[in-house]
């Protein structure tokens, strides 16, 4: 089709040359000009075809999706700010914090962009997200990888996230890590993402948008992210503390509604499956009577271990392919 329209365009302009009167003085050069027009109009689509064969595509973005797992709503803030750079495109969010949403299949096209954001849980991608990503598929779909962390480290989170999408038809074109308030210790990176963080997230989104307007080489190997494989840490497993419920509980069941892994019984808020519980703190934050808490002694020990991180302001990071 590119060659056909190139040829048709050349014939149109050649016809314009041939309509010129011979007396005008330009006709003698019109034969040469006609040849030049034919060559130029056909070479341009040939160049486009060549670069497509070589894996270089002109990105014609039609829609943007941003998917997030965000029990504390901080990862969602970062991703929505990145996605705000694409305000001229249709933008749709996918809330992977929601249990039912994670069970759905999601298929993406080559002219769509997917931005995925997850918090680092023990330096790894949260297990529920790994399971949800098994139902994602792309068709040479560009993807942006974002990891948030509570002022300690992302460790292998971005590396694991990258490996979970590259074999499903996605092409990583950008990656970032942003600091957010720690799940267990609110004094650690308290209030983050703050105004400065969100400004950087918008900057990242703006640069991504500009990058996707240009020729992009769809080569996942070109995007380097921090982390190692095999992973240095196992997926987060047993916790030294649990979620407990005291007598202030009024059985409003709000905690069961917000639990991202359905670890709380939908009939008894005191019945908690600790093998499922992520200790994300969603139930603690939503409880209107402060009836939920972590097991006191082991939780205090963890707080003391993390306390040295509270006085440090770590910086965000991003890269674009």
N, C-alpha and C positions, 0 to 999 in steps of 0.2 A: 504493500500500500504506500509506503514511503517513496519507493521508486516511481510508482504510477503518478502520484501527485507531483513529484519532482519533474517528471517528464511533461505532464500536462501544463505545469506552470511555465516551463521553459518554452513550450510551443506558443503559449499565449504572448509572452514577451517577444519572441522571435517574430510573431505576426505583426506586432506593433512596429518593429523595425522595418519590416518589408512593406508596410503601408506608407512609409516616408517617400516623398517624391525624390527621384534621382537627382533633380537639380539642387536639392537642399545642401548637398555637399557631404552629407553623412552616410549616403547610401553605400558608397564604396567600402566603408568600414563596417557596414552592418552585417556583412557575411561573417567577418571575423567576430564581431560582437555576438552574433547569433550562436556561433560555435562556443564562445565563452559562456554564454548564458546556459546552453544545454549542458555543458560540462559542470558548471557550478551547481545548477539545480539538481543534477543527479549525484554529484559527489557528496553533497551535504547529507542526503538520506543514507548514502552508503556508509558514511562515517558513523552516523547514528546506529545503523545496523551492526557495524563492526564492534562498536563499544558495547552494545547489548550482548553480542556473542561473547565478548571478553569478560562479561559480568559487571559492566558499568551501566547504570540505568539513570535515566532522568526521572527523578522522584516527583510524581504527581500525586501529592497527598490529598486524600478525599475525606478521611475521618481519623480522629484521635481517640484512643481509649486509655484510661489510666486505672490500673488495678492495684488495690492496696489491702494489706492486712494491718489493721491499726486499732488494737484494743484500747490504746490510750489516746487515740485521735491525733497523735502528733505526726505519724507517718502520713496520714491523710492530708494534713495541713501542707506538708512539704510537696506532696504530689499534686495537689490541687493548684499550688502556686506555680509549679513547673508547667502544668497543663494550661494555665491561664495565658501563656504566651501564644497559644494556638486558638485564640478567641475568634479568629476569622474562619475556623473550620468547625464542623460538628464535633462536639466533644462529649464522650459518655464515660461515666465512672462505673467501676466494677468493685463492689465492696466484698472482698474476700474474708473480712471479719465475720460476715454472716455465714452461718453453717450451711443453710440451704443454697446460697449462691455458690459456695465452693463445690457443690455436687453437680453443678451445671457444666455442660460442655461449651467451650468458647472457640470459635474458628475465626481466623483473621486473614485478610487478603494482603497482597503485596503493596497495594496503594493505601494501606492503613498503618498507623503507628500505634504501638502498644508501649506504655510506660508502666513498669512494675515496681512497686515499693514495698519493702518488708523490714521489720525491725530485726536486728541481730539478736538471736536468743542463744547465749553461750557461744557466740561466734559462728553460728550456723543459721540457715534458713529455718524458720519454724516448721515443724513436721506437718501441720495442717496445710501449709502453703505448698509444700512439696507434693502432697497428695492432690491438691487442687490443680497444680500445674500439669499433672499427668493427663488432665482433660482439656488442656490448651493445645491448639495446633495453629501453625501459620503456613503461609505460602510465600517464602522469601520475605516475610514481614519484618520490617525494622522494629527493633525493640530497644528500650532504654531501661537500664537496670539501676535501681536505687536501694541503698541499704541505710537504715537509720540505727543509731546506737546511743546508749546512755553514758557517753563520755569515757568508756573504757576502750573498746576496739571492735572493729567489724570482723577481724580474723579472716575466716574463709567464706563469709556470707556472700559477697559478690561473686566469688569464684564458683560457689555452689549454685547460685542463681543463674549464672551464665551457662553452666553445664546442663541445667534443667530446661533450658529453652533452645539451645543451639541444635539439639537433635530432634526438635519438634517443628522445624521449619522457620525459625526466627533468626534474624541477623542482628546481633548487638551493634548499635551505632553510637551508644553513649552510656556512661556509667557515673554514679556519684555516691558519696556517703555524706550524710548530714547528722549532726548531733541533735538529739532530742532528750527531753527530761527522762531520767532513769525510771524504770517501772517500779523498782523496789525502794529506791532512795530518792525522794523528790528534791532533796538538797543538792543532788548531783545533776548538774546541767539544768538547774531549776529555771522554768519559764522558757526553755528552748523547745522548738525553734522560735527565736525572737525576731525582732524586726530586721536585724542584720542577716540572720539566716534566711529569712524569706526573700530578702532582696537578692541574695546569692542564688536562691532557687529560681527566681524569675530571670536572673542573668543567664543561668544554665539553660532554661527553657528558650530564651530568645536566641541563644547561639545554636541550639538544636534546630530551631525553626529555620534559621539561615542556612545551616549546613544541609538540611534536607531539600532546600531549593536548588542546590548545585548537583553536579554529577557525584553520585555516591558509589563507591566500590563495595559491593555486598560480599565482604570477606570477613567472617567472624574472627579469623586469626589476627586481623589488624587491630582489634580492640584488646588492649591489655588491662586487666583488672587485678587489684591486690588479692592475695590469698595463695594457697597452695593446694595441690592435689597429688596424692591422697590428702584428705583433710587432716589437719593437725588435732582436731577435737571431734569426739563423737557427738551425735545429735543430743540436745539437752534431754536428759532422762530424769532420774529421781531427784527430788528436791529435799533439802534437810528440814523444810518447814511446810506446813499445810495451811489451808484456809479453814478457819473455825467460825462458828456462829454462836453468838451469846443470846441471852434471854431478851435482849432488846428487839429481837426479830419480830416483825408484825405480819409476816407471811404475805407480803405484797407481791412476791415472786418476780420483782424487777431483776434480781440477780440472775435468775434462771433465763430470763429473756435476753440478757446481754452476753451471757457466757458464750464465747465463740466456738467452744467444743462440746457444748451440752453436757458439761460435767456435773451440773447441778440438777437434781430431780425437779421436774415440773410440777410436782405435787408437795414436795417437802424441801424447803431451802436449806435445811440442815443436813440433808443427805447429799454428800459430795463425793464423786468418784475421783480420788486423788491421783489415780493412774492416768486419767485424762487431763486433769487440771494443769494449765500452763503457768499458773501463778502470775497471770497478766495483770491482775488487780482490777479488772472491770467491775466485778461484783462489789469490791470495797468502795470504789468511787461512786457507784450508783445507789448504794444503800442509804435510804433516808434517815435511818436511826443509828448508823454506824455500828451495826450488829456484826459486820464481817471484819475479820482481822487475820493476820498471819500468826502462826504459832510463835509465841513471844521469844523464848530463849534462842532457838536456832536462827530466828530472823534477826535478832539483835547482833548475833555473831557475824552474820553476813553484812549487816550495815557497817559494823566496825571494820570489816575487811575492805569495803568499798569507800569508806570515809576519805582516804587520801585523794581520791579522784575529784572530790567536791571543790577543791580550791583551784582546779585547772580548767582553763577554757580551751578546749580542743577546737580545731578549725575544720571546716567542711572541705570537701574535695570533689572535683569532677573531671571527666575526660570525655572527648568527643572524637569519634573515628574520622 
